[in-house]
């Protein structure tokens, strides 16, 4: 059985790869491995070595610490979620697509959209 830290790191790799618009094949080629290995990392089936995580972070343009963000909170709220939100928001494809679309909007319009969403969620 996969260790929960390996699963968390794998989810963060998948999340960042998807937001960057990269396929598993693109990421694998940029770090010099086969895409099947990326699949195994993303599911937590295989543990990512420190040097490989460094290469992946470089390819995805984040620092290594990004992959461990939220690990403490995940342990505290495992299985809990906000109203209507999946317990693991990073595994929800619709949520990731929404985030990706949101960041493709120019900043001034994005701020207006954010304010609108906040108002709508407050009245819902």
N, CA, C and O of each residue as an XYZ file, in Angstrom:
496
protein
N       0.843     -1.181      0.000
C       0.000      0.000      0.000
C       0.886      1.242      0.000
O       1.906      1.289      0.688
N       0.487      2.245     -0.777
C       1.277      3.463     -0.919
C       1.242      4.293      0.370
O       0.220      4.344      1.054
N       2.340      4.924      0.684
C       2.429      5.810      1.839
C       1.669      7.100      1.533
O       1.710      7.587      0.403
N       0.978      7.656      2.527
C       0.138      8.828      2.271
C       0.945     10.035      1.781
O       0.409     10.871      1.053
N       2.204     10.143      2.159
C       3.040     11.246      1.672
C       3.321     11.067      0.184
O       3.285     12.038     -0.572
N       3.600      9.833     -0.246
C       3.840      9.570     -1.668
C       2.596      9.868     -2.493
O       2.694     10.398     -3.599
N       1.442      9.532     -1.966
C       0.180      9.813     -2.657
C      -0.025     11.323     -2.767
O      -0.410     11.827     -3.822
N       0.235     12.044     -1.671
C       0.068     13.500     -1.675
C       1.005     14.151     -2.693
O       0.574     14.990     -3.484
N       2.269     13.773     -2.676
C       3.246     14.328     -3.619
C       2.818     14.016     -5.049
O       2.910     14.874     -5.927
N       2.353     12.802     -5.283
C       1.888     12.421     -6.620
C       0.715     13.264     -7.088
O       0.657     13.670     -8.249
N      -0.216     13.524     -6.187
C      -1.367     14.375     -6.535
C      -0.922     15.785     -6.880
O      -1.450     16.409     -7.800
N       0.065     16.284     -6.123
C       0.572     17.629     -6.392
C       1.310     17.683     -7.729
O       1.232     18.688     -8.434
N       2.021     16.620     -8.083
C       2.673     16.552     -9.398
C       1.608     16.605    -10.486
O       1.713     17.393    -11.427
N       0.580     15.764    -10.357
C      -0.492     15.731    -11.351
C      -1.182     17.088    -11.457
O      -1.442     17.577    -12.557
N      -1.474     17.691    -10.310
C      -2.146     18.987    -10.265
C      -1.328     20.048    -11.006
O      -1.859     20.758    -11.861
N      -0.056     20.153    -10.683
C       0.779     21.169    -11.310
C       0.990     20.889    -12.791
O       0.983     21.809    -13.609
N       1.178     19.610    -13.139
C       1.356     19.233    -14.549
C       0.133     19.631    -15.349
O       0.246     20.178    -16.446
N      -1.034     19.354    -14.797
C      -2.286     19.659    -15.495
C      -2.457     21.167    -15.641
O      -2.842     21.641    -16.709
N      -2.175     21.929    -14.578
C      -2.296     23.381    -14.653
C      -1.305     23.972    -15.646
O      -1.585     24.993    -16.275
N      -0.159     23.342    -15.786
C       0.848     23.814    -16.742
C       0.509     23.400    -18.173
O       1.182     23.814    -19.117
N      -0.526     22.591    -18.332
C      -0.928     22.151    -19.665
C      -0.005     21.112    -20.266
O       0.094     20.991    -21.487
N       0.672     20.361    -19.409
C       1.603     19.328    -19.873
C       0.947     17.955    -19.816
O       0.130     17.682    -18.936
N       1.306     17.109    -20.745
C       0.892     15.716    -20.681
C       1.924     14.956    -19.850
O       3.002     15.470    -19.553
N       1.576     13.735    -19.485
C       2.549     12.898    -18.784
C       3.766     12.668    -19.675
O       4.899     12.626    -19.196
N       3.522     12.522    -20.964
C       4.618     12.314    -21.914
C       5.542     13.531    -21.958
O       6.764     13.379    -21.958
N       4.967     14.738    -21.996
C       5.788     15.961    -22.005
C       6.678     16.036    -20.773
O       7.873     16.312    -20.871
N       6.078     15.787    -19.609
C       6.832     15.856    -18.364
C       7.921     14.784    -18.332
O       9.058     15.053    -17.946
N       7.565     13.582    -18.738
C       8.533     12.482    -18.749
C       9.727     12.816    -19.637
O      10.873     12.583    -19.253
N       9.465     13.353    -20.805
C      10.549     13.703    -21.728
C      11.441     14.792    -21.140
O      12.658     14.764    -21.321
N      10.841     15.745    -20.442
C      11.642     16.843    -19.900
C      12.529     16.407    -18.734
O      13.525     17.068    -18.438
N      12.181     15.303    -18.069
C      13.038     14.810    -16.977
C      13.789     13.532    -17.359
O      14.526     12.978    -16.543
N      13.604     13.067    -18.591
C      14.385     11.938    -19.092
C      13.941     10.569    -18.618
O      14.772      9.687    -18.401
N      12.636     10.380    -18.455
C      12.106      9.068    -18.055
C      10.924      8.710    -18.951
O      10.534      9.498    -19.812
N      10.364      7.542    -18.752
C       9.188      7.103    -19.516
C       7.917      7.629    -18.857
O       7.880      7.830    -17.643
N       6.871      7.853    -19.662
C       5.639      8.406    -19.113
C       4.985      7.465    -18.106
O       4.261      7.921    -17.220
N       5.227      6.165    -18.225
C       4.660      5.222    -17.270
C       5.173      5.494    -15.852
O       4.465      5.273    -14.870
N       6.414      5.976    -15.765
C       6.972      6.296    -14.453
C       6.252      7.501    -13.863
O       6.004      7.545    -12.658
N       5.917      8.469    -14.692
C       5.142      9.630    -14.228
C       3.792      9.148    -13.704
O       3.332      9.614    -12.662
N       3.158      8.226    -14.414
C       1.879      7.657    -13.963
C       2.029      7.062    -12.569
O       1.193      7.293    -11.696
N       3.085      6.304    -12.366
C       3.303      5.653    -11.076
C       3.576      6.674     -9.975
O       3.124      6.501     -8.842
N       4.312      7.737    -10.302
C       4.540      8.798     -9.325
C       3.219      9.471     -8.949
O       2.944      9.703     -7.772
N       2.408      9.779     -9.962
C       1.170     10.519     -9.725
C       0.155      9.740     -8.897
O      -0.668     10.346     -8.211
N       0.193      8.441     -8.945
C      -0.725      7.628     -8.142
C      -0.132      7.286     -6.774
O      -0.832      6.782     -5.896
N       1.148      7.561     -6.603
C       1.807      7.208     -5.353
C       2.273      5.776     -5.327
O       2.766      5.304     -4.302
N       2.127      5.063     -6.448
C       2.560      3.667     -6.511
C       4.081      3.565     -6.386
O       4.597      2.617     -5.796
N       4.794      4.545     -6.944
C       6.249      4.602     -6.821
C       6.636      5.882     -6.090
O       6.061      6.945     -6.325
N       7.594      5.766     -5.223
C       8.112      6.910     -4.473
C       9.061      7.695     -5.374
O       9.856      7.107     -6.107
N       8.975      9.027     -5.317
C       9.836      9.896     -6.113
C      11.106     10.191     -5.313
O      11.035     10.648     -4.172
N      12.253      9.928     -5.912
C      13.508     10.236     -5.223
C      13.688     11.751     -5.156
O      13.055     12.496     -5.905
N      14.543     12.190     -4.268
C      14.787     13.625     -4.087
C      15.308     14.263     -5.368
O      14.853     15.341     -5.752
N      16.251     13.612     -6.030
C      16.816     14.193     -7.251
C      15.777     14.232     -8.378
O      15.741     15.181     -9.161
N      14.948     13.215     -8.455
C      13.903     13.201     -9.488
C      12.855     14.269     -9.189
O      12.364     14.932    -10.103
N      12.512     14.439     -7.910
C      11.544     15.472     -7.543
C      12.103     16.855     -7.880
O      11.364     17.747     -8.297
N      13.391     17.021     -7.699
C      14.056     18.273     -8.058
C      13.895     18.545     -9.559
O      13.570     19.660     -9.966
N      14.127     17.511    -10.371
C      13.992     17.642    -11.827
C      12.547     17.945    -12.226
O      12.298     18.764    -13.110
N      11.604     17.280    -11.569
C      10.185     17.498    -11.866
C       9.785     18.920    -11.491
O       9.062     19.582    -12.236
N      10.251     19.383    -10.344
C       9.954     20.752     -9.913
C      10.499     21.751    -10.928
O       9.829     22.727    -11.265
N      11.699     21.512    -11.408
C      12.296     22.392    -12.408
C      11.469     22.386    -13.693
O      11.207     23.443    -14.268
N      11.063     21.215    -14.138
C      10.273     21.096    -15.373
C       8.905     21.766    -15.239
O       8.367     22.290    -16.214
N       8.344     21.745    -14.022
C       7.022     22.323    -13.792
C       7.098     23.757    -13.268
O       6.073     24.372    -12.975
N       8.313     24.280    -13.155
C       8.549     25.665    -12.742
C       7.968     25.991    -11.368
O       7.301     27.011    -11.189
N       8.229     25.112    -10.402
C       7.859     25.345     -9.002
C       9.048     24.946     -8.136
O       9.961     24.264     -8.602
N       9.034     25.375     -6.866
C      10.094     24.891     -5.983
C       9.656     23.548     -5.400
O       8.470     23.218     -5.410
N      10.593     22.795     -4.906
C      10.322     21.438     -4.420
C       9.281     21.438     -3.298
O       8.481     20.509     -3.187
N       9.297     22.474     -2.478
C       8.341     22.560     -1.376
C       6.893     22.557     -1.817
O       6.011     22.190     -1.041
N       6.632     22.965     -3.062
C       5.263     22.971     -3.592
C       4.596     21.606     -3.430
O       3.406     21.529     -3.126
N       5.352     20.541     -3.631
C       4.784     19.193     -3.611
C       4.369     18.735     -2.216
O       3.630     17.761     -2.073
N       4.845     19.439     -1.186
C       4.514     19.074      0.185
C       3.500     20.016      0.815
O       3.048     19.782      1.935
N       3.138     21.084      0.102
C       2.163     22.038      0.633
C       0.839     21.335      0.915
O       0.366     20.527      0.116
N       0.257     21.654      2.056
C      -1.034     21.097      2.425
C      -0.976     19.731      3.071
O      -2.015     19.178      3.433
N       0.201     19.178      3.223
C       0.331     17.831      3.784
C      -0.148     17.777      5.222
O      -0.838     16.831      5.602
N       0.200     18.770      6.033
C      -0.244     18.803      7.431
C      -1.757     18.949      7.527
O      -2.403     18.250      8.308
N      -2.318     19.850      6.740
C      -3.765     20.076      6.776
C      -4.530     18.852      6.266
O      -5.616     18.541      6.756
N      -3.960     18.170      5.293
C      -4.611     16.981      4.749
C      -4.806     15.930      5.833
O      -5.851     15.282      5.900
N      -3.800     15.765      6.678
C      -3.888     14.779      7.751
C      -4.948     15.181      8.772
O      -5.620     14.322      9.342
N      -5.098     16.489      9.004
C      -6.050     16.973      9.995
C      -7.495     16.871      9.525
O      -8.390     16.609     10.329
N      -7.730     17.074      8.244
C      -9.108     17.126      7.738
C      -9.415     15.995      6.761
O     -10.301     16.122      5.916
N      -8.691     14.902      6.878
C      -8.894     13.792      5.954
C     -10.361     13.379      5.897
O     -10.995     13.075      6.908
N     -10.870     13.384      4.664
C     -12.266     12.991      4.463
C     -13.256     14.112      4.659
O     -14.417     13.963      4.280
N     -12.851     15.235      5.236
C     -13.768     16.350      5.418
C     -13.698     17.240      4.194
O     -12.694     17.256      3.483
N     -14.768     17.979      3.952
C     -14.768     18.911      2.843
C     -15.751     20.018      3.122
O     -16.609     19.911      3.999
N     -15.611     21.088      2.359
C     -16.572     22.177      2.441
C     -17.872     21.736      1.805
O     -17.913     20.732      1.094
N     -18.927     22.477      2.055
C     -20.238     22.130      1.521
C     -20.182     22.080     -0.002
O     -19.838     23.074     -0.640
N     -20.514     20.936     -0.587
C     -20.549     20.783     -2.031
C     -19.194     20.579     -2.678
O     -19.133     20.358     -3.887
N     -18.113     20.644     -1.931
C     -16.771     20.482     -2.494
C     -16.292     19.061     -2.236
O     -16.572     18.489     -1.183
N     -15.565     18.488     -3.203
C     -15.021     17.150     -2.972
C     -13.960     17.192     -1.882
O     -13.308     18.217     -1.680
N     -13.788     16.070     -1.177
C     -12.797     16.001     -0.106
C     -11.401     16.293     -0.640
O     -10.603     16.937      0.040
N     -11.101     15.834     -1.834
C      -9.799     16.096     -2.450
C     -10.012     16.939     -3.692
O     -10.166     16.410     -4.793
N     -10.019     18.243     -3.514
C     -10.314     19.166     -4.610
C      -9.322     19.020     -5.756
O      -9.676     19.261     -6.910
N      -8.073     18.626     -5.455
C      -7.071     18.503     -6.502
C      -7.301     17.299     -7.414
O      -6.714     17.224     -8.494
N      -8.135     16.371     -7.002
C      -8.410     15.225     -7.859
C      -9.674     15.427     -8.681
O     -10.025     14.578     -9.499
N     -10.364     16.550     -8.469
C     -11.587     16.841     -9.210
C     -11.239     17.562    -10.507
O     -10.786     18.706    -10.485
N     -11.452     16.891    -11.634
C     -11.058     17.438    -12.931
C     -11.781     18.743    -13.244
O     -11.185     19.656    -13.815
N     -13.045     18.842    -12.880
C     -13.811     20.067    -13.135
C     -13.225     21.243    -12.359
O     -13.127     22.348    -12.894
N     -12.838     21.021    -11.112
C     -12.249     22.087    -10.304
C     -10.917     22.535    -10.898
O     -10.639     23.732    -10.964
N     -10.103     21.594    -11.324
C      -8.821     21.948    -11.924
C      -9.015     22.706    -13.234
O      -8.274     23.643    -13.530
N     -10.010     22.300    -14.013
C     -10.293     22.997    -15.269
C     -10.751     24.428    -14.991
O     -10.375     25.356    -15.707
N     -11.560     24.599    -13.954
C     -12.018     25.930    -13.570
C     -10.833     26.800    -13.141
O     -10.758     27.968    -13.523
N      -9.927     26.257    -12.367
C      -8.749     27.000    -11.917
C      -7.885     27.397    -13.115
O      -7.421     28.533    -13.210
N      -7.681     26.462    -14.007
C      -6.868     26.737    -15.190
C      -7.500     27.842    -16.034
O      -6.806     28.749    -16.493
N      -8.790     27.767    -16.233
C      -9.497     28.798    -16.999
C      -9.424     30.141    -16.291
O      -9.215     31.173    -16.929
N      -9.593     30.130    -14.994
C      -9.556     31.351    -14.193
C      -8.234     32.090    -14.394
O      -8.224     33.305    -14.592
N      -7.131     31.367    -14.343
C      -5.830     32.008    -14.470
C      -5.482     32.402    -15.901
O      -4.481     33.083    -16.122
N      -6.285     31.989    -16.871
C      -6.042     32.429    -18.247
C      -6.750     33.755    -18.542
O      -6.541     34.341    -19.605
N      -7.576     34.227    -17.624
C      -8.291     35.488    -17.771
C      -7.365     36.625    -17.333
O      -6.620     36.474    -16.365
N      -7.404     37.765    -18.037
C      -6.588     38.916    -17.613
C      -6.892     39.297    -16.157
O      -8.021     39.153    -15.687
N      -5.863     39.785    -15.457
C      -5.956     39.995    -14.009
C      -7.113     40.885    -13.574
O      -7.797     40.565    -12.602
N      -7.349     41.992    -14.269
C      -8.443     42.880    -13.841
C      -9.806     42.204    -13.981
O     -10.676     42.384    -13.129
N      -9.996     41.437    -15.036
C     -11.254     40.701    -15.201
C     -11.339     39.548    -14.213
O     -12.421     39.222    -13.723
N     -10.205     38.933    -13.923
C     -10.171     37.825    -12.967
C     -10.611     38.306    -11.583
O     -11.328     37.596    -10.879
N     -10.192     39.486    -11.200
C     -10.574     40.037     -9.893
C     -12.084     40.255     -9.832
O     -12.714     39.969     -8.815
N     -12.660     40.759    -10.915
C     -14.119     40.957    -10.964
C     -14.854     39.619    -10.869
O     -15.857     39.498    -10.166
N     -14.346     38.628    -11.580
C     -14.958     37.303    -11.538
C     -14.874     36.721    -10.133
O     -15.830     36.114     -9.652
N     -13.742     36.902     -9.481
C     -13.563     36.423     -8.116
C     -14.587     37.079     -7.186
O     -15.225     36.403     -6.379
N     -14.740     38.401     -7.305
C     -15.708     39.119     -6.468
C     -17.124     38.623     -6.727
O     -17.902     38.449     -5.790
N     -17.461     38.393     -7.992
C     -18.789     37.879     -8.338
C     -19.011     36.493     -7.726
O     -20.072     36.223     -7.165
N     -18.016     35.624     -7.834
C     -18.139     34.283     -7.269
C     -18.328     34.325     -5.763
O     -19.119     33.561     -5.211
N     -17.610     35.208     -5.104
C     -17.735     35.345     -3.654
C     -19.153     35.793     -3.274
O     -19.739     35.256     -2.334
N     -19.703     36.769     -3.996
C     -21.050     37.250     -3.725
C     -22.058     36.130     -3.952
O     -22.951     35.921     -3.131
N     -21.919     35.402     -5.071
C     -22.840     34.311     -5.372
C     -22.785     33.205     -4.326
O     -23.815     32.632     -3.971
N     -21.586     32.903     -3.832
C     -21.484     31.840     -2.825
C     -22.044     32.294     -1.486
O     -22.533     31.470     -0.713
N     -21.981     33.584     -1.198
C     -22.536     34.099      0.054
C     -24.064     34.050      0.055
O     -24.664     33.865      1.114
N     -24.700     34.208     -1.087
C     -26.165     34.215     -1.144
C     -26.739     32.822     -1.418
O     -27.950     32.620     -1.325
N     -25.886     31.879     -1.751
C     -26.370     30.525     -2.077
C     -26.786     29.769     -0.824
O     -27.216     28.619     -0.912
